[in-house]
Amino acid sequence: MHHYDTVLKSLLTGSENSIFRDGTGARSGRWLNVELPAVSQTRVDLLFETDGSDPAGRRLIAMELQSTNDPLLPLRMAEYSLRVYRVYKQLPEQYVLYVGSEELNMPDALVGPNHVCRYKMLDIRQWSAETLLESPFAADTVMAILARYGERPETIRRILARIAKMEDRSEMKEAFSKLTILAGIRKLGEAIRKEAQGMPILDDIMDHDLFGPILRQGMEKGREEGSQIGKNQEALAIVSRLLTRRFGLLPAEVRERLGKMSTSELEDVGERLLDVAGIDELFGRA
């Protein structure tokens, strides 16, 4: 998830946010170098050191970002823990922030007869999108798309509205760019485009040098795709009717195969329909 990974790192480390703050309890400190010298070069995703204001004293917090359920995660976390210790002479508190679409089902420890490595699993859906949108942090606005209820149309509208109202144009541009990338994790790119079209502030968004060109391009692409889908469905209906009249009720596998064909392939089947003796011969030549 390299492009998602980069965006999430910048959101979590670039400014204050609720996900890292509430997930780890860390309030102030500094981000550390994540390069860990070893036989093979290893890089933890995020490494944070709290300052003297933390009641628990100096804490090392290592966080991994995960978009899939990886069965090897426990082994990686154990390796990261020991390599952090090798450099900083302190075992880190480890967290895994899961942002995937599938239900989280990874273990939170690597346990052996004389060894235990535990870490805390944080599912980004533990945070409600509504709660994140009520926070003052710009990073929360973007990450709300991955939180619980982030896929709801009303939530997407609120996210877009907050981004559109950002006074700093460069901040708005960066936030929208990151939103579109993170939306890919949930396959919500099309939903963002549709909700933007129905927003009361659509005219204002269209006037933005950032939103306008992107949305107009998306709308035009959507119209073209919709037109092509319509043509394909029309061709499918015609060819299906012709085949039914010629050969009778079509088997399920034939209907499924027709449904996967492009418009040009369906037109080719229709043109050769009268030249074959049976459906098998028709598809054998398709």
SEBAGU-17252 format. One record per residue: residue number from 1; residue in one letter; x, y, z of N, C-alpha, C in turn. Coordinates in nm, 2 decimals, m for minus. Layout:
BEGIN
SITE  num  residu     npx     npy     npz    capx    capy    capz     cpx     cpy     cpz
SITE  NUM       A       X       Y       Z       X       Y       Z       X       Y       Z
...
//
This chain:
BEGIN
SITE  num  residu     npx     npy     npz    capx    capy    capz     cpx     cpy     cpz
SITE    1       M    0.08   m0.12    0.00    0.00    0.00    0.00    0.09    0.12    0.00
SITE    2       H    0.19    0.13   m0.08    0.29    0.23   m0.07    0.24    0.37   m0.08
SITE    3       H    0.14    0.41   m0.17    0.09    0.54   m0.18    0.00    0.58   m0.07
SITE    4       Y   m0.08    0.48   m0.02   m0.16    0.50    0.10   m0.07    0.52    0.22
SITE    5       D    0.04    0.44    0.23    0.13    0.45    0.34    0.19    0.59    0.35
SITE    6       T    0.23    0.64    0.24    0.30    0.77    0.24    0.20    0.88    0.29
SITE    7       V    0.08    0.88    0.24   m0.02    0.97    0.28   m0.05    0.96    0.43
SITE    8       L   m0.07    0.84    0.48   m0.11    0.82    0.62    0.01    0.87    0.71
SITE    9       K    0.13    0.84    0.67    0.25    0.89    0.75    0.25    1.04    0.76
SITE   10       S    0.22    1.11    0.65    0.23    1.25    0.65    0.11    1.31    0.73
SITE   11       L    0.00    1.24    0.73   m0.12    1.29    0.81   m0.09    1.27    0.96
SITE   12       L   m0.03    1.16    0.99   m0.01    1.12    1.13    0.11    1.20    1.19
SITE   13       T    0.21    1.23    1.11    0.32    1.30    1.17    0.33    1.45    1.14
SITE   14       G    0.25    1.49    1.03    0.27    1.63    0.99    0.20    1.73    1.08
SITE   15       S    0.10    1.69    1.15    0.03    1.78    1.24   m0.05    1.70    1.34
SITE   16       E   m0.10    1.77    1.44   m0.17    1.70    1.55   m0.29    1.63    1.50
SITE   17       N   m0.33    1.52    1.55   m0.44    1.44    1.50   m0.49    1.35    1.61
SITE   18       S   m0.62    1.31    1.60   m0.68    1.23    1.71   m0.64    1.08    1.70
SITE   19       I   m0.61    1.03    1.59   m0.58    0.89    1.57   m0.45    0.85    1.65
SITE   20       F   m0.34    0.92    1.63   m0.22    0.89    1.70   m0.23    0.93    1.85
SITE   21       R   m0.28    1.05    1.87   m0.29    1.10    2.01   m0.38    1.01    2.10
SITE   22       D   m0.50    0.98    2.05   m0.59    0.90    2.14   m0.55    0.75    2.13
SITE   23       G   m0.50    0.71    2.02   m0.46    0.56    2.01   m0.35    0.53    2.10
SITE   24       T   m0.25    0.62    2.12   m0.13    0.58    2.19   m0.12    0.66    2.33
SITE   25       G   m0.20    0.76    2.34   m0.20    0.84    2.47   m0.08    0.94    2.47
SITE   26       A    0.00    0.95    2.36    0.11    1.04    2.36    0.07    1.18    2.32
SITE   27       R    0.12    1.28    2.39    0.08    1.42    2.37    0.19    1.50    2.31
SITE   28       S    0.31    1.49    2.36    0.42    1.58    2.31    0.55    1.50    2.31
SITE   29       G    0.63    1.54    2.21    0.76    1.47    2.19    0.81    1.49    2.06
SITE   30       R    0.88    1.39    2.00    0.95    1.41    1.87    0.95    1.28    1.79
SITE   31       W    0.94    1.30    1.66    0.95    1.18    1.57    1.10    1.14    1.55
SITE   32       L    1.13    1.01    1.56    1.26    0.97    1.54    1.29    0.91    1.41
SITE   33       N    1.42    0.89    1.38    1.46    0.83    1.26    1.41    0.68    1.26
SITE   34       V    1.35    0.64    1.14    1.30    0.50    1.14    1.39    0.40    1.08
SITE   35       E    1.51    0.44    1.03    1.60    0.35    0.98    1.67    0.27    1.09
SITE   36       L    1.66    0.14    1.08    1.72    0.05    1.19    1.83   m0.04    1.13
SITE   37       P    1.95   m0.01    1.15    2.06   m0.09    1.10    2.05   m0.23    1.14
SITE   38       A    2.07   m0.32    1.05    2.06   m0.46    1.08    2.13   m0.54    0.96
SITE   39       V    2.13   m0.67    0.97    2.18   m0.75    0.86    2.11   m0.71    0.73
SITE   40       S    1.98   m0.69    0.73    1.90   m0.64    0.62    1.84   m0.51    0.67
SITE   41       Q    1.84   m0.41    0.58    1.79   m0.28    0.62    1.64   m0.29    0.66
SITE   42       T    1.60   m0.23    0.77    1.46   m0.24    0.81    1.41   m0.10    0.85
SITE   43       R    1.29   m0.07    0.81    1.23    0.06    0.84    1.10    0.04    0.90
SITE   44       V    1.08    0.08    1.03    0.95    0.08    1.09    0.87    0.20    1.03
SITE   45       D    0.74    0.19    1.03    0.66    0.30    0.97    0.68    0.43    1.05
SITE   46       L    0.65    0.43    1.18    0.66    0.55    1.26    0.72    0.52    1.39
SITE   47       L    0.80    0.61    1.44    0.87    0.60    1.57    0.87    0.73    1.64
SITE   48       F    0.81    0.73    1.76    0.79    0.86    1.83    0.85    0.85    1.97
SITE   49       E    0.91    0.95    2.02    0.96    0.96    2.15    0.89    1.07    2.23
SITE   50       T    0.83    1.04    2.34    0.76    1.14    2.42    0.87    1.22    2.50
SITE   51       D    0.83    1.34    2.54    0.92    1.43    2.61    0.89    1.42    2.76
SITE   52       G    0.95    1.50    2.84    0.95    1.49    2.98    0.81    1.52    3.04
SITE   53       S    0.72    1.58    2.96    0.58    1.61    3.01    0.50    1.49    3.02
SITE   54       D    0.54    1.37    2.97    0.46    1.25    2.98    0.46    1.20    3.12
SITE   55       P    0.35    1.17    3.18    0.35    1.12    3.32    0.42    0.98    3.33
SITE   56       A    0.43    0.91    3.22    0.49    0.78    3.23    0.64    0.78    3.20
SITE   57       G    0.69    0.91    3.19    0.83    0.92    3.16    0.86    0.90    3.01
SITE   58       R    0.99    0.89    2.97    1.02    0.87    2.83    0.97    0.74    2.78
SITE   59       R    0.89    0.76    2.67    0.83    0.64    2.60    0.87    0.64    2.45
SITE   60       L    0.90    0.52    2.41    0.92    0.50    2.26    0.80    0.43    2.21
SITE   61       I    0.74    0.49    2.11    0.62    0.44    2.05    0.64    0.41    1.90
SITE   62       A    0.63    0.28    1.87    0.64    0.24    1.73    0.50    0.21    1.67
SITE   63       M    0.47    0.26    1.56    0.34    0.23    1.49    0.36    0.18    1.35
SITE   64       E    0.29    0.07    1.32    0.29    0.01    1.19    0.16    0.04    1.12
SITE   65       L    0.16    0.07    0.99    0.03    0.09    0.92    0.01   m0.03    0.83
SITE   66       Q   m0.12   m0.08    0.84   m0.15   m0.21    0.78   m0.28   m0.20    0.71
SITE   67       S   m0.28   m0.23    0.58   m0.41   m0.22    0.50   m0.46   m0.36    0.46
SITE   68       T   m0.39   m0.47    0.50   m0.44   m0.60    0.47   m0.41   m0.69    0.60
SITE   69       N   m0.48   m0.80    0.60   m0.45   m0.90    0.71   m0.33   m0.98    0.67
SITE   70       D   m0.22   m0.96    0.74   m0.09   m1.02    0.70   m0.06   m1.13    0.81
SITE   71       P   m0.06   m1.26    0.78   m0.03   m1.36    0.87    0.11   m1.35    0.93
SITE   72       L    0.20   m1.28    0.86    0.34   m1.27    0.91    0.36   m1.14    1.00
SITE   73       L    0.25   m1.07    1.03    0.26   m0.95    1.11    0.33   m0.97    1.24
SITE   74       P    0.29   m1.08    1.32    0.35   m1.10    1.45    0.50   m1.11    1.44
SITE   75       L    0.55   m1.18    1.34    0.70   m1.20    1.32    0.76   m1.06    1.29
SITE   76       R    0.70   m0.98    1.21    0.76   m0.85    1.18    0.76   m0.76    1.30
SITE   77       M    0.66   m0.77    1.38    0.65   m0.68    1.50    0.76   m0.72    1.60
SITE   78       A    0.78   m0.85    1.61    0.89   m0.89    1.70    1.02   m0.85    1.65
SITE   79       E    1.05   m0.86    1.52    1.17   m0.82    1.47    1.19   m0.67    1.48
SITE   80       Y    1.09   m0.59    1.46    1.10   m0.44    1.48    1.13   m0.41    1.62
SITE   81       S    1.07   m0.47    1.71    1.08   m0.45    1.85    1.23   m0.46    1.89
SITE   82       L    1.29   m0.57    1.85    1.43   m0.60    1.89    1.53   m0.51    1.82
SITE   83       R    1.49   m0.46    1.70    1.58   m0.37    1.63    1.58   m0.23    1.68
SITE   84       V    1.46   m0.19    1.73    1.45   m0.06    1.79    1.53   m0.07    1.92
SITE   85       Y    1.52   m0.18    1.99    1.59   m0.19    2.12    1.74   m0.18    2.09
SITE   86       R    1.79   m0.24    1.98    1.93   m0.24    1.95    1.98   m0.10    1.93
SITE   87       V    1.90   m0.01    1.88    1.94    0.12    1.85    1.92    0.22    1.97
SITE   88       Y    1.81    0.21    2.04    1.77    0.30    2.14    1.78    0.25    2.28
SITE   89       K    1.82    0.12    2.30    1.84    0.06    2.43    1.71    0.06    2.51
SITE   90       Q    1.60    0.06    2.44    1.47    0.05    2.51    1.37   m0.01    2.42
SITE   91       L    1.29   m0.10    2.48    1.18   m0.17    2.40    1.07   m0.07    2.38
SITE   92       P    1.02   m0.07    2.25    0.91    0.03    2.23    0.77   m0.02    2.26
SITE   93       E    0.68    0.07    2.29    0.54    0.03    2.29    0.50    0.02    2.14
SITE   94       Q    0.44   m0.09    2.11    0.41   m0.11    1.97    0.26   m0.11    1.94
SITE   95       Y    0.22   m0.04    1.83    0.09   m0.03    1.78    0.08   m0.06    1.64
SITE   96       V   m0.03   m0.12    1.60   m0.06   m0.14    1.45   m0.19   m0.07    1.42
SITE   97       L   m0.18    0.03    1.33   m0.30    0.10    1.29   m0.35    0.03    1.16
SITE   98       Y   m0.47   m0.04    1.17   m0.53   m0.11    1.06   m0.63   m0.03    0.99
SITE   99       V   m0.61   m0.01    0.85   m0.70    0.08    0.77   m0.76    0.00    0.66
SITE  100       G   m0.75   m0.13    0.66   m0.81   m0.21    0.55   m0.96   m0.21    0.55
SITE  101       S   m1.01   m0.27    0.43   m1.15   m0.28    0.42   m1.21   m0.40    0.48
SITE  102       E   m1.13   m0.51    0.48   m1.18   m0.64    0.53   m1.18   m0.63    0.69
SITE  103       E   m1.25   m0.72    0.75   m1.26   m0.72    0.89   m1.12   m0.76    0.95
SITE  104       L   m1.08   m0.69    1.05   m0.95   m0.71    1.11   m0.95   m0.85    1.18
SITE  105       N   m0.85   m0.94    1.14   m0.85   m1.07    1.21   m0.70   m1.11    1.23
SITE  106       M   m0.61   m1.02    1.26   m0.47   m1.05    1.29   m0.45   m1.06    1.44
SITE  107       P   m0.36   m1.15    1.48   m0.33   m1.16    1.63   m0.26   m1.04    1.68
SITE  108       D   m0.26   m1.02    1.81   m0.19   m0.90    1.87   m0.07   m0.94    1.95
SITE  109       A   m0.01   m1.06    1.91    0.11   m1.11    1.99    0.17   m1.22    1.91
SITE  110       L    0.30   m1.23    1.94    0.38   m1.35    1.90    0.42   m1.42    2.03
SITE  111       V    0.37   m1.54    2.05    0.39   m1.60    2.18    0.46   m1.74    2.16
SITE  112       G    0.57   m1.76    2.23    0.64   m1.89    2.23    0.66   m1.93    2.38
SITE  113       P    0.73   m2.05    2.39    0.75   m2.10    2.53    0.82   m2.01    2.62
SITE  114       N    0.91   m1.93    2.57    0.99   m1.84    2.66    1.00   m1.70    2.60
SITE  115       H    0.90   m1.67    2.52    0.91   m1.53    2.45    0.77   m1.48    2.43
SITE  116       V    0.75   m1.36    2.45    0.62   m1.29    2.42    0.65   m1.15    2.36
SITE  117       C    0.59   m1.12    2.25    0.59   m0.99    2.19    0.45   m0.95    2.17
SITE  118       R    0.40   m0.85    2.24    0.27   m0.80    2.23    0.26   m0.66    2.17
SITE  119       Y    0.16   m0.63    2.11    0.14   m0.50    2.05   m0.01   m0.47    2.05
SITE  120       K   m0.05   m0.35    2.04   m0.19   m0.31    2.04   m0.24   m0.29    1.90
SITE  121       M   m0.35   m0.36    1.87   m0.42   m0.34    1.74   m0.52   m0.22    1.75
SITE  122       L   m0.50   m0.13    1.66   m0.59   m0.02    1.65   m0.66   m0.02    1.51
SITE  123       D   m0.79   m0.05    1.51   m0.87   m0.04    1.39   m0.92    0.10    1.37
SITE  124       I   m0.89    0.16    1.25   m0.93    0.30    1.24   m1.08    0.32    1.25
SITE  125       R   m1.15    0.21    1.23   m1.30    0.22    1.25   m1.34    0.22    1.40
SITE  126       Q   m1.24    0.22    1.49   m1.27    0.24    1.63   m1.31    0.39    1.65
SITE  127       W   m1.26    0.47    1.56   m1.30    0.62    1.56   m1.42    0.64    1.47
SITE  128       S   m1.51    0.71    1.51   m1.63    0.75    1.43   m1.59    0.87    1.34
SITE  129       A   m1.63    0.86    1.22   m1.61    0.97    1.13   m1.67    1.10    1.18
SITE  130       E   m1.79    1.09    1.24   m1.86    1.20    1.30   m1.77    1.27    1.40
SITE  131       T   m1.71    1.19    1.49   m1.62    1.25    1.59   m1.50    1.32    1.53
SITE  132       L   m1.44    1.25    1.43   m1.32    1.31    1.37   m1.36    1.45    1.30
SITE  133       L   m1.48    1.46    1.25   m1.51    1.58    1.18   m1.55    1.69    1.27
SITE  134       E   m1.56    1.66    1.40   m1.59    1.76    1.50   m1.46    1.81    1.56
SITE  135       S   m1.35    1.75    1.53   m1.22    1.79    1.59   m1.16    1.91    1.51
SITE  136       P   m1.07    1.98    1.57   m1.01    2.10    1.50   m0.90    2.07    1.41
SITE  137       F   m0.86    1.94    1.40   m0.74    1.90    1.33   m0.78    1.87    1.18
SITE  138       A   m0.70    1.93    1.09   m0.72    1.91    0.95   m0.70    1.76    0.91
SITE  139       A   m0.60    1.70    0.97   m0.57    1.56    0.94   m0.69    1.47    0.97
SITE  140       D   m0.76    1.50    1.08   m0.88    1.42    1.11   m0.99    1.43    1.00
SITE  141       T   m1.00    1.54    0.94   m1.10    1.56    0.83   m1.07    1.46    0.72
SITE  142       V   m0.94    1.45    0.68   m0.91    1.36    0.57   m0.92    1.21    0.61
SITE  143       M   m0.87    1.18    0.73   m0.88    1.04    0.77   m1.02    0.99    0.81
SITE  144       A   m1.11    1.09    0.82   m1.25    1.05    0.85   m1.31    0.96    0.74
SITE  145       I   m1.25    0.96    0.62   m1.30    0.88    0.51   m1.28    0.73    0.54
SITE  146       L   m1.18    0.70    0.63   m1.15    0.56    0.66   m1.22    0.52    0.79
SITE  147       A   m1.27    0.61    0.87   m1.33    0.58    1.00   m1.47    0.52    0.98
SITE  148       R   m1.52    0.48    1.10   m1.66    0.42    1.10   m1.76    0.53    1.04
SITE  149       Y   m1.84    0.48    0.95   m1.95    0.56    0.88   m1.88    0.66    0.78
SITE  150       G   m1.75    0.64    0.75   m1.69    0.73    0.65   m1.74    0.72    0.51
SITE  151       E   m1.81    0.60    0.48   m1.86    0.58    0.35   m2.00    0.64    0.33
SITE  152       R   m2.06    0.69    0.43   m2.19    0.74    0.42   m2.19    0.87    0.34
SITE  153       P   m2.29    0.89    0.25   m2.30    1.01    0.17   m2.29    1.14    0.25
SITE  154       E   m2.37    1.14    0.36   m2.36    1.26    0.44   m2.23    1.29    0.50
SITE  155       T   m2.15    1.18    0.53   m2.02    1.20    0.58   m1.93    1.26    0.47
SITE  156       I   m1.93    1.20    0.35   m1.85    1.25    0.24   m1.88    1.39    0.21
SITE  157       R   m2.01    1.43    0.22   m2.04    1.57    0.20   m1.98    1.66    0.30
SITE  158       R   m1.98    1.62    0.43   m1.92    1.70    0.53   m1.77    1.71    0.52
SITE  159       I   m1.70    1.60    0.48   m1.56    1.60    0.45   m1.53    1.70    0.34
SITE  160       L   m1.60    1.70    0.23   m1.57    1.79    0.12   m1.60    1.93    0.16
SITE  161       A   m1.71    1.95    0.24   m1.74    2.09    0.28   m1.63    2.15    0.37
SITE  162       R   m1.58    2.07    0.46   m1.47    2.12    0.55   m1.34    2.15    0.47
SITE  163       I   m1.31    2.06    0.37   m1.19    2.09    0.29   m1.21    2.21    0.20
SITE  164       A   m1.33    2.23    0.15   m1.36    2.34    0.06   m1.35    2.48    0.14
SITE  165       K   m1.38    2.47    0.27   m1.38    2.59    0.35   m1.24    2.63    0.40
SITE  166       M   m1.14    2.55    0.37   m1.00    2.58    0.42   m0.96    2.71    0.36
SITE  167       E   m0.91    2.81    0.43   m0.87    2.94    0.38   m0.74    2.93    0.31
SITE  168       D   m0.65    2.84    0.35   m0.52    2.83    0.28   m0.54    2.74    0.16
SITE  169       R   m0.52    2.79    0.04   m0.54    2.72   m0.08   m0.44    2.60   m0.09
SITE  170       S   m0.32    2.62   m0.05   m0.22    2.51   m0.06   m0.26    2.39    0.04
SITE  171       E   m0.32    2.43    0.16   m0.36    2.33    0.25   m0.48    2.26    0.19
SITE  172       M   m0.57    2.33    0.13   m0.69    2.27    0.07   m0.65    2.17   m0.04
SITE  173       K   m0.56    2.22   m0.12   m0.51    2.13   m0.23   m0.45    2.00   m0.18
SITE  174       E   m0.37    2.01   m0.08   m0.30    1.90   m0.02   m0.40    1.80    0.04
SITE  175       A   m0.50    1.86    0.12   m0.60    1.78    0.18   m0.69    1.70    0.08
SITE  176       F   m0.73    1.77   m0.03   m0.81    1.70   m0.13   m0.73    1.59   m0.20
SITE  177       S   m0.60    1.62   m0.23   m0.52    1.52   m0.29   m0.51    1.39   m0.20
SITE  178       K   m0.49    1.41   m0.07   m0.47    1.30    0.02   m0.60    1.23    0.03
SITE  179       L   m0.71    1.30    0.03   m0.85    1.24    0.05   m0.87    1.15   m0.07
SITE  180       T   m0.84    1.19   m0.19   m0.87    1.10   m0.31   m0.78    0.98   m0.31
SITE  181       I   m0.66    0.99   m0.25   m0.58    0.87   m0.24   m0.63    0.77   m0.14
SITE  182       L   m0.67    0.82   m0.02   m0.72    0.74    0.09   m0.85    0.68    0.05
SITE  183       A   m0.93    0.75   m0.03   m1.06    0.70   m0.07   m1.05    0.57   m0.15
SITE  184       G   m0.93    0.55   m0.21   m0.91    0.43   m0.29   m0.91    0.31   m0.21
SITE  185       I   m0.87    0.32   m0.08   m0.87    0.20    0.01   m1.01    0.15    0.03
SITE  186       R   m1.11    0.24    0.03   m1.25    0.20    0.05   m1.33    0.20   m0.09
SITE  187       K   m1.26    0.22   m0.20   m1.32    0.23   m0.33   m1.43    0.34   m0.33
SITE  188       L   m1.40    0.45   m0.28   m1.50    0.56   m0.26   m1.48    0.68   m0.36
SITE  189       G   m1.39    0.66   m0.45   m1.36    0.77   m0.54   m1.48    0.82   m0.62
SITE  190       E   m1.56    0.72   m0.67   m1.68    0.76   m0.74   m1.78    0.82   m0.65
SITE  191       A   m1.79    0.77   m0.53   m1.88    0.83   m0.43   m1.85    0.97   m0.40
SITE  192       I   m1.72    1.00   m0.39   m1.68    1.14   m0.37   m1.72    1.23   m0.48
SITE  193       R   m1.70    1.18   m0.60   m1.74    1.26   m0.72   m1.89    1.29   m0.72
SITE  194       K   m1.97    1.18   m0.70   m2.12    1.20   m0.70   m2.17    1.29   m0.59
SITE  195       E   m2.11    1.28   m0.47   m2.16    1.36   m0.36   m2.12    1.51   m0.38
SITE  196       A   m2.01    1.53   m0.45   m1.97    1.67   m0.47   m2.07    1.74   m0.57
SITE  197       Q   m2.12    1.66   m0.66   m2.22    1.71   m0.76   m2.35    1.76   m0.69
SITE  198       G   m2.39    1.69   m0.58   m2.51    1.72   m0.52   m2.50    1.82   m0.40
SITE  199       M   m2.38    1.87   m0.38   m2.36    1.95   m0.26   m2.42    2.09   m0.29
SITE  200       P   m2.47    2.16   m0.18   m2.52    2.29   m0.20   m2.41    2.39   m0.23
SITE  201       I   m2.29    2.36   m0.20   m2.18    2.45   m0.23   m2.10    2.41   m0.35
SITE  202       L   m2.18    2.34   m0.44   m2.11    2.29   m0.56   m2.06    2.40   m0.65
SITE  203       D   m2.14    2.51   m0.66   m2.09    2.62   m0.74   m1.96    2.68   m0.69
SITE  204       D   m1.95    2.69   m0.56   m1.82    2.74   m0.50   m1.71    2.65   m0.53
SITE  205       I   m1.74    2.52   m0.52   m1.63    2.42   m0.54   m1.59    2.42   m0.69
SITE  206       M   m1.68    2.44   m0.78   m1.65    2.45   m0.92   m1.56    2.57   m0.95
SITE  207       D   m1.57    2.67   m0.87   m1.49    2.79   m0.89   m1.35    2.78   m0.84
SITE  208       H   m1.33    2.68   m0.75   m1.20    2.65   m0.70   m1.10    2.61   m0.81
SITE  209       D   m0.98    2.66   m0.81   m0.88    2.62   m0.91   m0.84    2.48   m0.89
SITE  210       L   m0.86    2.42   m0.77   m0.83    2.28   m0.75   m0.95    2.19   m0.78
SITE  211       F   m1.06    2.22   m0.71   m1.18    2.13   m0.72   m1.24    2.13   m0.86
SITE  212       G   m1.25    2.25   m0.92   m1.32    2.27   m1.05   m1.27    2.18   m1.16
SITE  213       P   m1.14    2.19   m1.20   m1.10    2.10   m1.30   m1.11    1.95   m1.27
SITE  214       I   m1.08    1.91   m1.15   m1.09    1.77   m1.11   m1.23    1.72   m1.13
SITE  215       L   m1.33    1.79   m1.07   m1.47    1.75   m1.08   m1.53    1.75   m1.22
SITE  216       R   m1.49    1.86   m1.29   m1.54    1.86   m1.43   m1.49    1.75   m1.51
SITE  217       Q   m1.36    1.71   m1.49   m1.30    1.60   m1.56   m1.37    1.47   m1.52
SITE  218       G   m1.40    1.46   m1.39   m1.46    1.34   m1.34   m1.61    1.32   m1.39
SITE  219       M   m1.68    1.44   m1.40   m1.81    1.43   m1.45   m1.82    1.39   m1.59
SITE  220       E   m1.73    1.45   m1.67   m1.72    1.41   m1.82   m1.69    1.27   m1.83
SITE  221       K   m1.59    1.22   m1.75   m1.56    1.07   m1.76   m1.68    0.99   m1.72
SITE  222       G   m1.75    1.03   m1.62   m1.87    0.96   m1.58   m1.97    0.95   m1.68
SITE  223       R   m1.99    1.06   m1.76   m2.09    1.06   m1.87   m2.05    0.97   m1.98
SITE  224       E   m1.92    0.97   m2.01   m1.87    0.88   m2.11   m1.88    0.74   m2.08
SITE  225       E   m1.85    0.71   m1.95   m1.86    0.57   m1.90   m2.00    0.52   m1.90
SITE  226       G   m2.09    0.62   m1.86   m2.23    0.58   m1.85   m2.29    0.56   m1.99
SITE  227       S   m2.25    0.64   m2.09   m2.29    0.62   m2.23   m2.24    0.48   m2.28
SITE  228       Q   m2.12    0.45   m2.25   m2.07    0.32   m2.30   m2.14    0.20   m2.23
SITE  229       I   m2.17    0.22   m2.10   m2.24    0.11   m2.03   m2.38    0.09   m2.09
SITE  230       G   m2.44    0.20   m2.13   m2.57    0.20   m2.19   m2.57    0.12   m2.32
SITE  231       K   m2.47    0.15   m2.40   m2.45    0.09   m2.53   m2.43   m0.06   m2.52
SITE  232       N   m2.35   m0.10   m2.42   m2.32   m0.24   m2.39   m2.44   m0.31   m2.35
SITE  233       Q   m2.52   m0.25   m2.26   m2.64   m0.32   m2.21   m2.74   m0.34   m2.33
SITE  234       E   m2.75   m0.24   m2.41   m2.84   m0.25   m2.53   m2.80   m0.36   m2.62
SITE  235       A   m2.67   m0.37   m2.65   m2.62   m0.47   m2.74   m2.64   m0.61   m2.67
SITE  236       L   m2.62   m0.62   m2.54   m2.64   m0.75   m2.47   m2.79   m0.79   m2.48
SITE  237       A   m2.88   m0.70   m2.46   m3.03   m0.73   m2.47   m3.06   m0.78   m2.61
SITE  238       I   m3.01   m0.72   m2.71   m3.05   m0.75   m2.85   m2.99   m0.89   m2.88
SITE  239       V   m2.86   m0.92   m2.85   m2.80   m1.04   m2.89   m2.87   m1.16   m2.81
SITE  240       S   m2.90   m1.13   m2.68   m2.97   m1.23   m2.60   m3.10   m1.27   m2.66
SITE  241       R   m3.18   m1.17   m2.70   m3.31   m1.20   m2.76   m3.29   m1.29   m2.89
SITE  242       L   m3.20   m1.25   m2.98   m3.17   m1.32   m3.10   m3.13   m1.47   m3.07
SITE  243       L   m3.04   m1.48   m2.98   m3.00   m1.62   m2.94   m3.11   m1.70   m2.89
SITE  244       T   m3.20   m1.64   m2.81   m3.31   m1.72   m2.75   m3.41   m1.76   m2.86
SITE  245       R   m3.43   m1.67   m2.96   m3.52   m1.71   m3.07   m3.46   m1.82   m3.15
SITE  246       R   m3.33   m1.82   m3.17   m3.26   m1.92   m3.25   m3.25   m2.05   m3.18
SITE  247       F   m3.20   m2.05   m3.06   m3.17   m2.17   m2.99   m3.25   m2.21   m2.87
SITE  248       G   m3.35   m2.12   m2.83   m3.43   m2.15   m2.72   m3.37   m2.09   m2.59
SITE  249       L   m3.42   m2.13   m2.47   m3.38   m2.08   m2.35   m3.23   m2.10   m2.33
SITE  250       L   m3.16   m1.99   m2.30   m3.01   m1.99   m2.29   m2.97   m2.04   m2.15
SITE  251       P   m2.87   m2.14   m2.15   m2.81   m2.19   m2.02   m2.75   m2.07   m1.94
SITE  252       A   m2.74   m2.09   m1.81   m2.68   m1.99   m1.72   m2.54   m1.95   m1.76
SITE  253       E   m2.46   m2.05   m1.80   m2.32   m2.03   m1.84   m2.31   m1.94   m1.96
SITE  254       V   m2.41   m1.96   m2.06   m2.41   m1.88   m2.18   m2.44   m1.73   m2.14
SITE  255       R   m2.54   m1.71   m2.06   m2.58   m1.58   m2.02   m2.47   m1.51   m1.94
SITE  256       E   m2.39   m1.59   m1.86   m2.28   m1.53   m1.79   m2.17   m1.49   m1.88
SITE  257       R   m2.15   m1.57   m1.98   m2.04   m1.54   m2.08   m2.08   m1.42   m2.16
SITE  258       L   m2.20   m1.40   m2.20   m2.24   m1.29   m2.27   m2.23   m1.16   m2.19
SITE  259       G   m2.26   m1.17   m2.06   m2.25   m1.06   m1.97   m2.11   m1.00   m1.96
SITE  260       K   m2.01   m1.08   m1.98   m1.87   m1.04   m1.97   m1.81   m0.98   m2.10
SITE  261       M   m1.89   m0.99   m2.20   m1.84   m0.94   m2.33   m1.85   m0.79   m2.35
SITE  262       S   m1.76   m0.74   m2.43   m1.77   m0.60   m2.46   m1.87   m0.57   m2.57
SITE  263       T   m1.90   m0.45   m2.60   m2.00   m0.42   m2.70   m1.95   m0.47   m2.84
SITE  264       S   m1.83   m0.45   m2.87   m1.78   m0.50   m3.00   m1.79   m0.65   m3.01
SITE  265       E   m1.76   m0.72   m2.90   m1.77   m0.87   m2.90   m1.91   m0.91   m2.92
SITE  266       L   m2.00   m0.85   m2.85   m2.15   m0.88   m2.87   m2.19   m0.86   m3.01
SITE  267       E   m2.15   m0.75   m3.07   m2.19   m0.72   m3.21   m2.13   m0.82   m3.30
SITE  268       D   m2.01   m0.88   m3.28   m1.95   m0.98   m3.36   m2.03   m1.11   m3.35
SITE  269       V   m2.08   m1.14   m3.23   m2.17   m1.26   m3.21   m2.30   m1.24   m3.29
SITE  270       G   m2.35   m1.13   m3.28   m2.48   m1.10   m3.35   m2.46   m1.12   m3.50
SITE  271       E   m2.35   m1.07   m3.56   m2.33   m1.08   m3.70   m2.31   m1.22   m3.75
SITE  272       R   m2.25   m1.31   m3.66   m2.23   m1.45   m3.71   m2.33   m1.54   m3.66
SITE  273       L   m2.44   m1.49   m3.61   m2.54   m1.58   m3.55   m2.60   m1.68   m3.65
SITE  274       L   m2.63   m1.63   m3.77   m2.70   m1.71   m3.87   m2.61   m1.81   m3.94
SITE  275       D   m2.48   m1.80   m3.92   m2.38   m1.88   m3.99   m2.34   m2.00   m3.91
SITE  276       V   m2.39   m2.02   m3.79   m2.35   m2.13   m3.71   m2.47   m2.23   m3.68
SITE  277       A   m2.44   m2.35   m3.65   m2.54   m2.45   m3.63   m2.58   m2.46   m3.48
SITE  278       G   m2.49   m2.42   m3.39   m2.52   m2.43   m3.25   m2.44   m2.32   m3.17
SITE  279       I   m2.48   m2.31   m3.04   m2.42   m2.21   m2.96   m2.27   m2.24   m2.93
SITE  280       D   m2.24   m2.37   m2.92   m2.10   m2.41   m2.89   m2.02   m2.37   m3.01
SITE  281       E   m2.06   m2.38   m3.13   m1.99   m2.34   m3.25   m1.97   m2.19   m3.25
SITE  282       L   m2.07   m2.12   m3.21   m2.07   m1.97   m3.21   m1.96   m1.92   m3.11
SITE  283       F   m1.96   m1.98   m2.99   m1.86   m1.93   m2.89   m1.72   m1.99   m2.92
SITE  284       G   m1.72   m2.10   m2.99   m1.59   m2.16   m3.02   m1.51   m2.07   m3.12
SITE  285       R   m1.59   m1.99   m3.19   m1.52   m1.90   m3.29   m1.51   m1.76   m3.24
SITE  286       A   m1.58   m1.73   m3.12   m1.58   m1.59   m3.07   m1.45   m1.56   m3.01
//
